[in-house]
Amino acid sequence: MNTTVNNIVVHKAKSSKIDKVDFENLAFGKVFTDHMLVCNYKNGQWEAPQIMPYQPITLDPSAKIFHYGQSVFEGMKAYKDEEDNIWLFRPLENQKRLNISAKRIAIPELPEEYFMEGLKTLLQLDEQWIPTTAGSSLYIRPFIFASGEGFHASPADEYTFVIACAPSGAYFSGKVRVLIEEHYSRSANGGVGYAKAGGNYAGQFYPTQLAAEKGYNQVIWTDDNKHEYIEEAGAMNIFIRIDDTLITGPTSDRILDGITRKSILEIARDEGIKTEVRKITVSELVEAAKSGRLKEMFGAGTAAVVSPISAFGYRGTDYDLPELGSSYAELLKKRITDIQYNRAEDPFGWRYKV
């Protein structure tokens, strides 16, 4: 049955898969909802989005995504409060960043109303898929890829925008051990490091595998020139607490402008925590660890929110971080998640009701 909601044509699935899902034991991003949103770019413009049953996408072997990697994505979550209201967290920031990423790799920008109205309609249709188990949420993956055909090394003439959703449990469990990378680089000046382009993440997999073989969970990326400055933690922004000051690197061509990162900085200031946005060297980090001034390190991103780091390795030596009775990581994660799940006031205006 086809209906029209918010000017979007909805093709409903004939039956739901939801009864086959164990919502008490959800892996991250492994189970998918009944529907997805699809919007095509053809003849120089974006066509009206449609919602359809979740299904495979058929592409010609010459589709340019396979050959030149034109692909960008976002990561978001939807939450339910105790009254079954649906909430998003700063969704317009995701919409803006998707277009910033798209522009950098010559993908046409998507109209805001297609993104927002399409997302709201999809969530309203699949609202029963939003889990209510503690720590769970509906992970949302908007992405655009080159579906136009041809082997010529040039931007495609057709693109496809999709929003797919996956009810998910916690992304990480426990603290992680990280290795400071001194050979491989995540990105370079003038490159695409600030964009959420698929290739950025593909390039991280091999160095991360090498780190895993040495017993680490993730890599700490350093600058591409001298590997002197701390930049990111795996696929997340990184925060470092020295004494009672919370430090994170400035955004640049190389570093993603993380929405969780921005939110943590604002909440930290609201809590009276001293923050510094500046470059931090590996040598400063090591010296702080040796002297006992290094109190915390954690990654920050949509999937994990805050991921505490228990130890880092550098040039054959491991440096353990102290076990704290009350950490900035715990405080900041609670402040953010309380806003996201509508458990606390939102003085920043970040919560968005669907």
N, C-alpha and C positions, 0 to 999 in steps of 0.2 A: 504494500500500500504506500502510495506517495502522498506526502503532505507538504505544505509550505509553512515554515516557521521563520520569523525574522527575515523574510524575503529569500530564504534558503530552501531549496527543494530537498526534502528528506525522503530517502528510500529506506524504509524500515526493514530490519532483518525479519525473516519469517519466524524464527524462534531464537531464544536466548541461550547462551552457553553458561550463564551465571550459576546454575545449579550444580555444575561440575567443578566449581572452584572452591578450594579450601582457603577461606579468608583468614584463618588462624595461622596458616603457614605459607605466607607469600614470599617467594623469592623476588629479587628486584628485576623488573622489566622482562618477565618470562610469560606472563598471562595477559591477554589483550581483551579489551571490551568488545561489545557487539558491533560497534559502528566506528567509522572513521570519516574525517572530512577530506575532500579532494577538490582542488581548484587548479585549473590549467591555464597556462599562459600561451596563447596562440595569436598569430596575426597582429603582433605588437601590443596586445593588451591582455590583462587578466580577465578570464571569464568568471561568471558567477559561481561561487562555491556550491558544492553539493555534499550532502551526508549520505553515506551508503553503508551497507554491511561491511565489516572488516573482512578483507580479502587480499589475495596476492595482486601485485601490480605486474602487468605484462609490458615488456619493453623490447624494442628491436635491438639486436646485438650491436648496432652502430650508435645506439644512444650515447650521447657525449659524456654522461655521468661515468660510464665505464672506462673512458679513455682519457678524459682531462679533469675529472674530479670536481666538477662544479657542483658543490653540495654544501649547504649550511643548515644548521639546526639550532633549536633552543631546548632548554629543559625547564619544566614548570611543574607545579603540583596543585591539585585541588584537594580541599579539606572539608570535612563535615563537622559541625559542632554538635552539642548535645540536643539541639532542637532540629537537627537534620538540615540546617541551612548550609549552602555550599559557598565556599570562600576560595578566592585566589589571592596570591601575594604579589603585589606590584606587577600585574600582567602587562601594563603598558610599557614597562621597562624592557620586558622580553620582546614585545612587538617592535619597539624602536631598535633594539640590538639586532634582531633578525634582519632588519633592513640595512643596518650598518654593515653587517657581515655580507649580506647579499651584494651590496654595492661594491665592496672590495674585490669580489671575484666576478664582477660583470653579470650578475643576475638581476633582472628587473625588480624593483622594490614592490612589495605587496601593499595594497591599500589597507589602512588601519581597520576600517569597518569590516573587511573580509576576515581579517584575523580575529577581531574581538567578537563580532556577531556569530561567526562560524564556531568559535570556541565555546561561547555561551550556549548556543543551540545544541552542540554536541554533548556538553556536560549535562544539560537538562534532560536530554534523551537517555543518556547512560548513567543517570545519577545513582542508580542502585549499585553501580560498580565502585562507588567511592567508599573505601573501607573505613570502618570506625574503630578497629582494633588500635590500641595505643601504639604510637610510633608509625602507623601505616598511613598511606595517602594514595591518591590517584596520580601517578606520574604521567605527565603530558609531554609528548614529543612532537612539536611542530618542526617541519623540515621542508626544504626546497631543493630540488635536484634538476639537472639538465636532462630532459626527456627528448629533446630534439635530436635528429639523426645526422650522421655524417662523420667521416674520419678527418676532416679538415681541422687543424688546430686553431680553433676560433670559438667565441661564445656560441652557445646553442641558440636556435630560434624558437624553441619551445621549452617550457619548464613545468614542473608539477609541484604544487604545494600540498602537503598532507599534514593532518593532525591525527596522531594515533595515541591511544591511552592504555596504560597498564597499571592495574591495582598492585601496589608494591609494599613490602615490608621495609624495614630499615636497610639502608644501603651498605653500611659497614657495621660490624660488631666488634667491639673492643678497640684498643689503641693500636696504632700502626708504627712499624719501624721503617725508617726511610734512609735512602742512600743519597748523598750529595753527588750529583753527576758532574764530571769534569771533562768528558770527551764529547758526548752527543749534546745537541742543542735542540730545544723545543721550537725556537723561532729566532728571527734575526731582525735587526733594524730595517725598516722599509718593507718588511714581510707581512704575513697575514696572522701573526700571533694574536692580535687583538680581536680577530673574527672567530666565531664559532664555526669554523670550516672543518668538514670531516677529515680532510688530510692532516690537519694539525694533530688529531688524536691518533690516526694511523701511524704517524711518525714517532709517537711516544711508545708504541707497544713493544718494539724490539729492545730499547734500552731498559724498559721496565721488566721485560723477561730476564734480561741479564742480571738485574738487581735481585729479582726473585730467586734466581739460582744461588745467590749469595745469602739468602735468608731474609731479604727485606720485602716489604709490601709495596713500596712505592719509591719513586725517584723525586729528589728535590732538584728542580731545574735551576741552572745558573746562566749568566749572560753568555751570549755566543762568542764574545770577543776574547776575554781572559778567564772566563769562568770564575770571576771574582765576587759577583753579587748574587745573593739569593733572589729567585724570581717567583717560582710557583711550586706547589706541592702536587705532583701527579697531574690530575686534571682539575685541580682546585687552586684558588688563591691561598697564600700562606700568611699566617700571623705568628709573630714571635714576641714573647713577653720577657723582657729583661728588667729585673727588679719589679717595679710596679708599672712599667710603661709598655703599652701594646704597640708593636711596630708592624707595618706592612709596607711593601714596596709601592711606588707610584705606578699608575697605569701608563702604558706606552704602546708603541707599535708591537711590542713583544708580549705584553701582558693583558689578559682578558679583563675587561671592566665588569667584574662580577657583581651581580645584584645582591647576593648574600654578603659579599665583601663590603659594599656600600652601607648595607643595613647594619652590619656589625660595628662599623665605625661610628655611625650615628647613635646606636644604642650604648656603645661604650662611653661616648661623650655624655650621654644622658645619665649614665650611671656614675659619672665623675671620674672615670678611668682616664688616665693620661694616654693620649694616642699620638703617634708620630707616623706620618706618611713620608717615607724617605728610603733611599737605598740602604741596604744592610749587607755588609761583606761577610763572606764565609769566615774570614779570620776573626771578625767581631763576634760571630756566633760561637766559634770554638773557644775563644777567650772567655766569653760569658759562661759557657758550660764548665770550663776548667775552674773558674773562680766561684762557681755556685750562684752566679747572678742570673743564669738562664732558668726561668721558672716554668715556662710553657711554650709549646709550639703546637699549632693546629692548622689543618686545612679547612677551607670554607667554600661551600658550593651548594647548589640546589639539592642535589641528591642526598648528601650526607648531612647538610646544614653545617655542622661542626664535627671535624674528625680529629680527635686528640692524637698527638704523636708521642710515643713513649721513649723513643731513642732515635738518634741519627748516626750514620756511619760516614766517616771522612778519612780517606787515605789510610785505610786499614785499622782505624780506631773507632770504637763505638762509644757514644756519649749518651748515658741514660739521663732522662729528665726526672725530676723529683715527683713523688706522689704527694699531691696537695689535698688538704682537707676540703678546701673550697677553691675552685679554679675559675678563672675568667671564662674558660671554654664552657663550663657547665652553666654559669650565669648567663652568658650571651646566648647560648643555645636555648635555654629555657625562656628567655625574653622573646626571642624570635618565634619559637614554636607556640608560645602562649598567644601571640598575636595571630599567627597563622590559623590556629584552631579556635579562635574566638574565645579564648579562656581569660583574656585580660584586655584592658583598654588599649587602644591603638592611637597613641598621641601623634604618630607620624602620618596618618592617613594612608597606610600601605595596604590595608585589607580591602578586598574588592568582592562585594556580594554578587553572586550570579543570579 
